[in-house]
């Protein structure tokens, strides 16, 4: 399967800090790994926006009615009834497959660049690890996973850690 990432990335964090890794390449690897692990039967596309706290706050308020910034937002395009059950797409491909590209439009990820640096320091790991974690976390949301209950949170956390471990990005 082919997995395509379209990205608009603000690589600057607090105090003008810059990512010391290729964020688009890393995100594409994570997206592909998650979709492969979840058995996505389609060539798929994801849009990633890495932006500043003000834009994340604006989007969180506009689209979710929550008046604060956050670290990451996920906007799934597929209404999964069960986690990674792609039958909704099979039943109505014209609603989810882009006719120009032939790609399943899985959804959008919005990452707060400043929170990547802040949380990396807070959790004592690298900026790369934090960026990778937020990307994996959001990808699982795009595949229908959530963490509203302790059981859901444990399942999602285990999947995120497995993917990051497979990619050589373990907890530090």
MDTraj code that builds the backbone (N, CA, C; nanometers):
import mdtraj as md
import numpy as np

residues = "UNK UNK UNK UNK UNK UNK UNK UNK UNK UNK UNK UNK UNK UNK UNK UNK UNK UNK UNK UNK UNK UNK UNK UNK UNK UNK UNK UNK UNK UNK UNK UNK UNK UNK UNK UNK UNK UNK UNK UNK UNK UNK UNK UNK UNK UNK UNK UNK UNK UNK UNK UNK UNK UNK UNK UNK UNK UNK UNK UNK UNK UNK UNK UNK UNK UNK UNK UNK UNK UNK UNK UNK UNK UNK UNK UNK UNK UNK UNK UNK UNK UNK UNK UNK UNK UNK UNK UNK UNK UNK UNK UNK UNK UNK UNK UNK UNK UNK UNK UNK UNK UNK UNK UNK UNK UNK UNK UNK UNK UNK UNK UNK UNK UNK UNK UNK UNK UNK UNK UNK UNK UNK UNK UNK UNK UNK UNK UNK UNK UNK UNK UNK UNK UNK UNK UNK UNK UNK UNK UNK UNK UNK UNK UNK UNK UNK UNK UNK UNK UNK UNK UNK UNK UNK UNK UNK UNK UNK UNK UNK UNK UNK UNK UNK UNK UNK UNK UNK UNK UNK UNK UNK".split()
xyz = np.array([
    [0.0836, -0.1181, 0.0000],
    [0.0000, 0.0000, 0.0000],
    [0.0881, 0.1244, 0.0000],
    [0.0346, 0.2278, -0.0561],
    [0.1047, 0.3560, -0.0613],
    [0.0402, 0.4495, 0.0399],
    [0.1221, 0.5151, 0.1170],
    [0.0722, 0.6108, 0.2145],
    [0.1369, 0.7450, 0.1849],
    [0.0556, 0.8469, 0.1681],
    [0.1044, 0.9779, 0.1302],
    [0.0734, 1.0780, 0.2397],
    [0.1711, 1.1578, 0.2721],
    [0.1545, 1.2623, 0.3713],
    [0.1705, 1.3961, 0.3027],
    [0.0687, 1.4783, 0.3131],
    [0.0792, 1.6167, 0.2676],
    [0.1022, 1.6983, 0.3933],
    [0.2044, 1.7814, 0.3948],
    [0.2402, 1.8495, 0.5186],
    [0.2698, 1.9969, 0.4985],
    [0.2296, 2.0728, 0.5977],
    [0.2669, 2.2131, 0.6103],
    [0.3260, 2.2241, 0.7498],
    [0.4560, 2.2451, 0.7581],
    [0.5241, 2.2322, 0.8861],
    [0.5966, 2.3599, 0.9264],
    [0.5545, 2.4120, 1.0403],
    [0.6258, 2.5203, 1.1059],
    [0.7342, 2.4510, 1.1883],
    [0.8578, 2.4702, 1.1526],
    [0.9658, 2.3972, 1.2202],
    [1.0251, 2.4766, 1.3356],
    [0.9630, 2.5873, 1.3684],
    [1.0172, 2.6733, 1.4729],
    [0.9304, 2.6657, 1.5977],
    [0.9957, 2.6452, 1.7093],
    [0.9270, 2.6390, 1.8368],
    [0.9567, 2.7613, 1.9204],
    [0.9446, 2.7468, 2.0521],
    [0.9713, 2.8595, 2.1414],
    [1.1133, 2.9119, 2.1225],
    [1.1296, 3.0425, 2.1329],
    [1.2603, 3.1075, 2.1227],
    [1.3321, 3.0779, 1.9916],
    [1.2572, 3.0509, 1.8856],
    [1.3167, 3.0294, 1.7546],
    [1.3857, 2.8954, 1.7370],
    [1.3649, 2.8020, 1.8305],
    [1.4261, 2.6689, 1.8180],
    [1.3747, 2.6014, 1.6911],
    [1.4620, 2.5224, 1.6287],
    [1.4257, 2.4515, 1.5049],
    [1.4335, 2.3015, 1.5283],
    [1.3464, 2.2271, 1.4596],
    [1.3564, 2.0809, 1.4632],
    [1.4916, 2.0408, 1.4066],
    [1.5569, 1.9450, 1.4691],
    [1.6849, 1.8960, 1.4188],
    [1.6672, 1.7622, 1.3458],
    [1.5485, 1.7416, 1.2922],
    [1.5160, 1.6219, 1.2154],
    [1.4165, 1.6628, 1.1072],
    [1.3995, 1.5775, 1.0084],
    [1.3052, 1.6029, 0.9001],
    [1.1665, 1.5599, 0.9468],
    [1.0870, 1.6563, 0.9921],
    [0.9569, 1.6271, 1.0508],
    [0.8624, 1.5598, 0.9514],
    [0.8620, 1.6029, 0.8276],
    [0.7726, 1.5431, 0.7276],
    [0.8100, 1.3973, 0.7024],
    [0.9403, 1.3698, 0.6907],
    [0.9848, 1.2320, 0.6665],
    [0.9505, 1.1425, 0.7847],
    [0.9729, 1.1909, 0.9057],
    [0.9410, 1.1133, 1.0255],
    [0.7907, 1.0883, 1.0345],
    [0.7106, 1.1907, 1.0123],
    [0.5654, 1.1752, 1.0178],
    [0.5174, 1.0760, 0.9123],
    [0.5744, 1.0819, 0.7937],
    [0.5340, 0.9892, 0.6879],
    [0.5659, 0.8445, 0.7262],
    [0.6824, 0.8228, 0.7862],
    [0.7188, 0.6876, 0.8320],
    [0.6204, 0.6377, 0.9377],
    [0.5839, 0.7245, 1.0310],
    [0.4916, 0.6856, 1.1376],
    [0.3537, 0.6581, 1.0805],
    [0.3057, 0.7448, 0.9936],
    [0.1736, 0.7250, 0.9322],
    [0.1691, 0.5912, 0.8584],
    [0.2701, 0.5646, 0.7787],
    [0.2752, 0.4388, 0.7050],
    [0.2794, 0.3183, 0.7966],
    [0.3584, 0.3269, 0.9026],
    [0.3692, 0.2149, 0.9966],
    [0.2367, 0.1879, 1.0665],
    [0.1672, 0.2927, 1.1076],
    [0.0374, 0.2751, 1.1743],
    [-0.0633, 0.2132, 1.0768],
    [-0.0713, 0.2674, 0.9572],
    [-0.1681, 0.2158, 0.8604],
    [-0.1370, 0.0717, 0.8216],
    [-0.0108, 0.0379, 0.8095],
    [0.0279, -0.1002, 0.7807],
    [-0.0112, -0.1914, 0.8978],
    [0.0206, -0.1493, 1.0196],
    [-0.0113, -0.2292, 1.1389],
    [-0.1617, -0.2483, 1.1557],
    [-0.2383, -0.1485, 1.1154],
    [-0.3842, -0.1554, 1.1300],
    [-0.4512, -0.2221, 1.0105],
    [-0.3739, -0.2650, 0.9144],
    [-0.4284, -0.3385, 0.8006],
    [-0.5112, -0.2538, 0.7067],
    [-0.4741, -0.1287, 0.6903],
    [-0.5475, -0.0413, 0.5982],
    [-0.5367, -0.0984, 0.4564],
    [-0.6499, -0.1341, 0.3960],
    [-0.6457, -0.1958, 0.2633],
    [-0.6420, -0.0966, 0.1474],
    [-0.6219, 0.0301, 0.1790],
    [-0.6259, 0.1347, 0.0767],
    [-0.4956, 0.2116, 0.0720],
    [-0.4639, 0.2649, -0.0456],
    [-0.3645, 0.3701, -0.0529],
    [-0.4290, 0.4888, 0.0190],
    [-0.3561, 0.5509, 0.1086],
    [-0.4196, 0.6518, 0.1942],
    [-0.3377, 0.7786, 0.2019],
    [-0.4072, 0.8880, 0.2280],
    [-0.3441, 1.0178, 0.2443],
    [-0.3847, 1.0812, 0.3753],
    [-0.2906, 1.1530, 0.4352],
    [-0.3125, 1.2254, 0.5601],
    [-0.2562, 1.3655, 0.5410],
    [-0.3244, 1.4644, 0.5948],
    [-0.2725, 1.6010, 0.5931],
    [-0.2215, 1.6334, 0.7324],
    [-0.0995, 1.6858, 0.7404],
    [-0.0374, 1.7241, 0.8666],
    [-0.0081, 1.8727, 0.8644],
    [-0.0520, 1.9408, 0.9686],
    [-0.0197, 2.0817, 0.9885],
    [0.0515, 2.0933, 1.1221],
    [0.1731, 2.1454, 1.1195],
    [0.2459, 2.1752, 1.2425],
    [0.2482, 2.3265, 1.2507],
    [0.1895, 2.3801, 1.3573],
    [0.1685, 2.5238, 1.3628],
    [0.1910, 2.5774, 1.5037],
    [0.1551, 2.7035, 1.5238],
    [0.1798, 2.7692, 1.6520],
    [0.0602, 2.7539, 1.7469],
    [0.0801, 2.7856, 1.8742],
    [-0.0266, 2.7679, 1.9729],
    [-0.1535, 2.8482, 1.9440],
    [-0.1378, 2.9670, 1.8883],
    [-0.2560, 3.0492, 1.8594],
    [-0.3461, 2.9828, 1.7559],
    [-0.2855, 2.9247, 1.6519],
    [-0.3647, 2.8585, 1.5481],
    [-0.4308, 2.7321, 1.6027],
    [-0.3602, 2.6569, 1.6853],
    [-0.4194, 2.5376, 1.7457],
    [-0.5359, 2.5777, 1.8363],
    [-0.5175, 2.6849, 1.9135],
    [-0.6254, 2.7356, 1.9998],
    [-0.7469, 2.7740, 1.9154],
    [-0.7227, 2.8490, 1.8078],
    [-0.8326, 2.8920, 1.7207],
    [-0.9075, 2.7716, 1.6643],
    [-0.8342, 2.6723, 1.6163],
    [-0.8971, 2.5540, 1.5578],
    [-0.9718, 2.4722, 1.6642],
    [-0.9157, 2.4616, 1.7820],
    [-0.9800, 2.3877, 1.8898],
    [-1.1130, 2.4541, 1.9271],
    [-1.1141, 2.5855, 1.9314],
    [-1.2374, 2.6583, 1.9612],
    [-1.3378, 2.6471, 1.8463],
    [-1.2904, 2.6702, 1.7244],
    [-1.3808, 2.6686, 1.6088],
    [-1.4416, 2.5306, 1.5826],
    [-1.3605, 2.4269, 1.5875],
    [-1.4083, 2.2943, 1.5465],
    [-1.4530, 2.2047, 1.6613],
    [-1.4063, 2.2351, 1.7840],
    [-1.4415, 2.1486, 1.8957],
    [-1.5126, 2.2229, 2.0072],
    [-1.5194, 2.3574, 1.9975],
    [-1.5847, 2.4359, 2.1007],
    [-1.5061, 2.4415, 2.2310],
    [-1.3759, 2.4156, 2.2250],
    [-1.2916, 2.4168, 2.3448],
    [-1.1980, 2.5369, 2.3355],
    [-1.2105, 2.6274, 2.4329],
    [-1.1413, 2.7561, 2.4287],
    [-1.0048, 2.7502, 2.4967],
    [-0.9160, 2.6703, 2.4397],
    [-0.7784, 2.6619, 2.4888],
    [-0.6929, 2.5943, 2.3819],
    [-0.5635, 2.6082, 2.3970],
    [-0.4738, 2.5384, 2.3070],
    [-0.4545, 2.3962, 2.3579],
    [-0.3949, 2.3131, 2.2765],
    [-0.3658, 2.1746, 2.3127],
    [-0.2414, 2.1324, 2.2359],
    [-0.1960, 2.0112, 2.2606],
    [-0.0743, 1.9662, 2.1924],
    [-0.1003, 1.9149, 2.0520],
    [-0.2111, 1.8456, 2.0317],
    [-0.2408, 1.7876, 1.9007],
    [-0.3922, 1.7777, 1.8826],
    [-0.4354, 1.7991, 1.7601],
    [-0.5759, 1.7807, 1.7223],
    [-0.5819, 1.6775, 1.6110],
    [-0.6842, 1.5957, 1.6149],
    [-0.7064, 1.4945, 1.5112],
    [-0.8444, 1.5175, 1.4524],
    [-0.8500, 1.5178, 1.3203],
    [-0.9774, 1.5363, 1.2513],
    [-0.9991, 1.4181, 1.1573],
    [-1.0573, 1.3091, 1.2102],
    [-1.0799, 1.1911, 1.1260],
    [-1.1817, 1.2197, 1.0164],
    [-1.1576, 1.1640, 0.8996],
    [-1.2511, 1.1800, 0.7877],
    [-1.3417, 1.0581, 0.7730],
    [-1.3036, 0.9474, 0.8351],
    [-1.3801, 0.8235, 0.8246],
    [-1.4499, 0.7978, 0.9581],
    [-1.5814, 0.7761, 0.9548],
    [-1.6552, 0.7501, 1.0793],
    [-1.6481, 0.6012, 1.1189],
    [-1.5365, 0.5620, 1.1787],
    [-1.5194, 0.4229, 1.2178],
    [-1.6210, 0.3840, 1.3253],
    [-1.6902, 0.2728, 1.3024],
    [-1.7780, 0.2189, 1.4066],
    [-1.6958, 0.1365, 1.5037],
    [-1.5927, 0.0705, 1.4514],
    [-1.4979, -0.0054, 1.5315],
    [-1.3580, 0.0351, 1.4870],
    [-1.2636, 0.0298, 1.5788],
    [-1.1267, 0.0696, 1.5500],
    [-1.0723, -0.0025, 1.4269],
    [-1.0203, 0.0747, 1.3353],
    [-0.9569, 0.0239, 1.2120],
    [-1.0442, -0.0716, 1.1318],
    [-1.1742, -0.0551, 1.1420],
    [-1.2683, -0.1323, 1.0605],
    [-1.3001, -0.0477, 0.9379],
    [-1.2370, -0.0815, 0.8282],
    [-1.2481, -0.0006, 0.7073],
    [-1.3726, -0.0324, 0.6248],
    [-1.4685, -0.1069, 0.6819],
    [-1.5890, -0.1414, 0.6066],
    [-1.6737, -0.0188, 0.5730],
    [-1.6658, 0.0862, 0.6537],
    [-1.7398, 0.2099, 0.6226],
    [-1.6921, 0.2664, 0.4892],
    [-1.5627, 0.2527, 0.4620],
    [-1.5073, 0.3012, 0.3361],
    [-1.5560, 0.2121, 0.2222],
    [-1.5534, 0.0817, 0.2443],
    [-1.5960, -0.0139, 0.1418],
    [-1.7403, 0.0108, 0.0991],
    [-1.8241, 0.0480, 0.1953],
    [-1.9664, 0.0688, 0.1682],
    [-1.9932, 0.1976, 0.0914],
    [-1.9020, 0.2934, 0.1005],
    [-1.9246, 0.4219, 0.0347],
    [-1.7919, 0.4859, -0.0051],
    [-1.7181, 0.4189, -0.0933],
    [-1.5861, 0.4675, -0.1333],
    [-1.5891, 0.6095, -0.1883],
    [-1.6960, 0.6463, -0.2582],
    [-1.7007, 0.7801, -0.3176],
    [-1.7002, 0.8909, -0.2119],
    [-1.7378, 0.8580, -0.0882],
    [-1.7356, 0.9574, 0.0192],
    [-1.5961, 0.9776, 0.0783],
    [-1.5070, 0.8806, 0.0603],
    [-1.3785, 0.8845, 0.1299],
    [-1.2565, 0.8776, 0.0389],
    [-1.2755, 0.8349, -0.0851],
    [-1.1642, 0.8231, -0.1788],
    [-1.1600, 0.9469, -0.2675],
    [-1.0457, 1.0135, -0.2691],
    [-1.0283, 1.1324, -0.3522],
    [-1.0258, 1.0885, -0.4978],
    [-1.1182, 1.1379, -0.5802],
    [-1.1246, 1.0936, -0.7197],
    [-1.0020, 1.1346, -0.8019],
    [-0.9342, 1.2404, -0.7624],
    [-0.8158, 1.2849, -0.8365],
    [-0.6923, 1.2014, -0.8062],
    [-0.6785, 1.1591, -0.6807],
    [-0.5576, 1.0865, -0.6407],
    [-0.5810, 0.9368, -0.6210],
    [-0.7071, 0.8980, -0.5986],
    [-0.7380, 0.7585, -0.5675],
    [-0.7025, 0.7199, -0.4252],
    [-0.6674, 0.8189, -0.3430],
    [-0.6277, 0.7928, -0.2052],
    [-0.7456, 0.8032, -0.1101],
    [-0.7487, 0.7131, -0.0131],
    [-0.8412, 0.7251, 0.0993],
    [-0.7972, 0.8469, 0.1792],
    [-0.8844, 0.9445, 0.1939],
    [-0.8533, 1.0630, 0.2734],
    [-0.8881, 1.0312, 0.4182],
    [-0.7868, 0.9948, 0.4948],
    [-0.8070, 0.9479, 0.6311],
    [-0.8382, 1.0610, 0.7277],
    [-0.7805, 1.1776, 0.7061],
    [-0.8086, 1.2901, 0.7951],
    [-0.6893, 1.3819, 0.8092],
    [-0.6991, 1.4711, 0.9080],
    [-0.5989, 1.5747, 0.9299],
    [-0.5426, 1.5660, 1.0716],
    [-0.4145, 1.5997, 1.0832],
    [-0.3450, 1.6080, 1.2107],
    [-0.2928, 1.7506, 1.2242],
    [-0.3129, 1.8106, 1.3413],
    [-0.2607, 1.9447, 1.3685],
    [-0.1782, 1.9360, 1.4964],
    [-0.0496, 1.9656, 1.4850],
    [0.0412, 1.9581, 1.5993],
    [0.0866, 2.0985, 1.6383],
    [0.0847, 2.1254, 1.7667],
    [0.1314, 2.2514, 1.8226],
    [0.2830, 2.2420, 1.8397],
    [0.3578, 2.3102, 1.7522],
    [0.5043, 2.3018, 1.7539],
    [0.5620, 2.3393, 1.8901],
    [0.5072, 2.4406, 1.9546],
    [0.5604, 2.4840, 2.0836],
    [0.5430, 2.3761, 2.1899],
    [0.4287, 2.3078, 2.1864],
    [0.4052, 2.2019, 2.2867],
    [0.4980, 2.0828, 2.2647],
    [0.5444, 2.0612, 2.1424],
    [0.6404, 1.9526, 2.1183],
    [0.7637, 1.9760, 2.2052],
    [0.8192, 2.0980, 2.2018],
    [0.9385, 2.1290, 2.2815],
    [0.9058, 2.1259, 2.4308],
    [0.7941, 2.1872, 2.4693],
    [0.7592, 2.1930, 2.6117],
    [0.7398, 2.0538, 2.6706],
    [0.6676, 1.9685, 2.6003],
    [0.6402, 1.8349, 2.6521],
    [0.7645, 1.7466, 2.6493],
    [0.8510, 1.7662, 2.5512],
    [0.9760, 1.6905, 2.5491],
    [1.0552, 1.7208, 2.6761],
    [1.0657, 1.8480, 2.7121],
    [1.1366, 1.8859, 2.8346],
    [1.0644, 1.8318, 2.9581],
    [0.9331, 1.8437, 2.9581],
    [0.8517, 1.7978, 3.0715],
    [0.8669, 1.6476, 3.0955],
    [0.8697, 1.5690, 2.9876],
    [0.8777, 1.4230, 2.9995],
    [1.0205, 1.3705, 2.9953],
    [1.1168, 1.4585, 2.9728],
    [1.2564, 1.4190, 2.9758],
    [1.3020, 1.3356, 2.8575],
    [1.2450, 1.3620, 2.7409],
    [1.2927, 1.2928, 2.6220],
    [1.3139, 1.3931, 2.5080],
    [1.3567, 1.3434, 2.3949],
    [1.3922, 1.4320, 2.2837],
    [1.2699, 1.4936, 2.2173],
    [1.2949, 1.6028, 2.1484],
    [1.1907, 1.6686, 2.0696],
    [1.1434, 1.5736, 1.9603],
    [1.2346, 1.4990, 1.9010],
    [1.1991, 1.4002, 1.7975],
    [1.1019, 1.2961, 1.8534],
    [1.1313, 1.2460, 1.9724],
    [1.0439, 1.1455, 2.0356],
    [0.9048, 1.2050, 2.0600],
    [0.8972, 1.3259, 2.1097],
    [0.7674, 1.3868, 2.1384],
    [0.6883, 1.4095, 2.0100],
    [0.7551, 1.4582, 1.9063],
    [0.6885, 1.4771, 1.7773],
    [0.6356, 1.3434, 1.7251],
    [0.7183, 1.2403, 1.7343],
    [0.6783, 1.1068, 1.6885],
    [0.5598, 1.0550, 1.7683],
    [0.5630, 1.0747, 1.9000],
    [0.4527, 1.0289, 1.9841],
    [0.3224, 1.0975, 1.9457],
    [0.3257, 1.2305, 1.9302],
    [0.2027, 1.3034, 1.8958],
    [0.1496, 1.2611, 1.7590],
    [0.2396, 1.2345, 1.6659],
    [0.1972, 1.1891, 1.5337],
    [0.1309, 1.0521, 1.5423],
    [0.1945, 0.9587, 1.6125],
    [0.1366, 0.8245, 1.6284],
    [0.0031, 0.8319, 1.7006],
    [-0.0020, 0.9108, 1.8069],
    [-0.1256, 0.9273, 1.8835],
    [-0.2403, 0.9737, 1.7933],
    [-0.2123, 1.0745, 1.7146],
    [-0.3145, 1.1289, 1.6263],
    [-0.3533, 1.0298, 1.5167],
    [-0.2565, 0.9562, 1.4648],
    [-0.2875, 0.8553, 1.3625],
    [-0.3837, 0.7503, 1.4155],
    [-0.3655, 0.7098, 1.5404],
    [-0.4595, 0.6126, 1.5970],
    [-0.5988, 0.6733, 1.6118],
    [-0.6073, 0.8021, 1.6417],
    [-0.7391, 0.8676, 1.6407],
    [-0.7993, 0.8629, 1.4997],
    [-0.7175, 0.8870, 1.3967],
    [-0.7680, 0.8836, 1.2589],
    [-0.8151, 0.7440, 1.2198],
    [-0.7655, 0.6431, 1.2891],
    [-0.8070, 0.5037, 1.2630],
    [-0.9202, 0.4593, 1.3559],
    [-0.9802, 0.5538, 1.4278],
    [-1.0976, 0.5220, 1.5081],
    [-1.0721, 0.4892, 1.6534],
    [-0.9504, 0.5008, 1.6993],
    [-0.9195, 0.4736, 1.8402],
    [-0.9467, 0.5973, 1.9245],
    [-0.9748, 0.5736, 2.0525],
    [-0.9951, 0.6830, 2.1461],
    [-0.9399, 0.6413, 2.2809],
    [-0.9447, 0.7316, 2.3775],
    [-0.8928, 0.7028, 2.5109],
    [-0.9858, 0.7603, 2.6169],
    [-1.1150, 0.7405, 2.5954],
    [-1.2144, 0.7930, 2.6885],
    [-1.2268, 0.7071, 2.8149],
    [-1.1973, 0.5789, 2.8033],
    [-1.2013, 0.4905, 2.9202],
    [-1.0587, 0.4426, 2.9493],
    [-1.0327, 0.3958, 3.0710],
    [-0.8991, 0.3443, 3.1015],
    [-0.8579, 0.2291, 3.0087],
    [-0.9511, 0.1420, 2.9743],
    [-0.9199, 0.0304, 2.8842],
    [-0.8811, 0.0816, 2.7452],
    [-0.9573, 0.1779, 2.6921],
    [-0.9244, 0.2365, 2.5619],
    [-0.7876, 0.3043, 2.5665],
    [-0.7618, 0.3756, 2.6750],
    [-0.6345, 0.4462, 2.6880],
    [-0.5182, 0.3474, 2.6904],
    [-0.5315, 0.2379, 2.7653],
    [-0.4253, 0.1377, 2.7709],
    [-0.4003, 0.0749, 2.6341],
    [-0.5084, 0.0421, 2.5628],
    [-0.4954, -0.0195, 2.4295],
    [-0.4270, 0.0763, 2.3321],
    [-0.4676, 0.2017, 2.3343],
    [-0.4099, 0.3006, 2.2432],
    [-0.2629, 0.3256, 2.2783],
    [-0.2329, 0.3384, 2.4069],
    [-0.0955, 0.3607, 2.4512],
    [-0.0055, 0.2449, 2.4086],
    [-0.0530, 0.1223, 2.4231],
    [0.0261, 0.0054, 2.3849],
    [0.0551, 0.0065, 2.2349],
    [-0.0445, 0.0390, 2.1550],
    [-0.0255, 0.0449, 2.0102],
    [0.0748, 0.1537, 1.9725],
    [0.0628, 0.2703, 2.0344],
    [0.1560, 0.3802, 2.0063],
    [0.2984, 0.3387, 2.0402],
    [0.3177, 0.2810, 2.1564],
    [0.4518, 0.2409, 2.1991],
    [0.5075, 0.1313, 2.1090],
    [0.4227, 0.0373, 2.0655],
    [0.4685, -0.0682, 1.9751],
    [0.5185, -0.0098, 1.8431],
    [0.4423, 0.0812, 1.7857],
    [0.4815, 0.1428, 1.6582],
    [0.6115, 0.2203, 1.6739],
    [0.6204, 0.3005, 1.7774],
    [0.7416, 0.3804, 1.7962],
    [0.8615, 0.2904, 1.8242],
    [0.8402, 0.1823, 1.8962],
    [0.9477, 0.0868, 1.9202],
    [0.9946, 0.0207, 1.7912],
    [0.8991, -0.0166, 1.7062],
    [0.9338, -0.0775, 1.5771],
    [1.0163, 0.0178, 1.4911],
    [0.9901, 0.1452, 1.5052],
    [1.0608, 0.2460, 1.4259],
    [1.1897, 0.2938, 1.4926],
    [1.2225, 0.2344, 1.6068],
    [1.3443, 0.2732, 1.6765],
    [1.3340, 0.4061, 1.7490],
    [1.2136, 0.4365, 1.7973],
    [1.1910, 0.5624, 1.8698],
    [1.1269, 0.5288, 2.0045],
    [1.1978, 0.4554, 2.0890],
    [1.1403, 0.4150, 2.2178],
    [1.1415, 0.5297, 2.3186],
    [1.0758, 0.5065, 2.4314],
    [1.0856, 0.6045, 2.5418],
    [1.2320, 0.6152, 2.5804],
    [1.2735, 0.7351, 2.6103],
    [1.4159, 0.7566, 2.6432],
    [1.4342, 0.7691, 2.7922],
])
top = md.Topology()
chain = top.add_chain()
for i, resn in enumerate(residues, 1):
    res = top.add_residue(resn, chain, resSeq=i)
    for name in ("N", "CA", "C"):
        top.add_atom(name, md.element.get_by_symbol(name[0]), res)
traj = md.Trajectory(xyz[None], top)
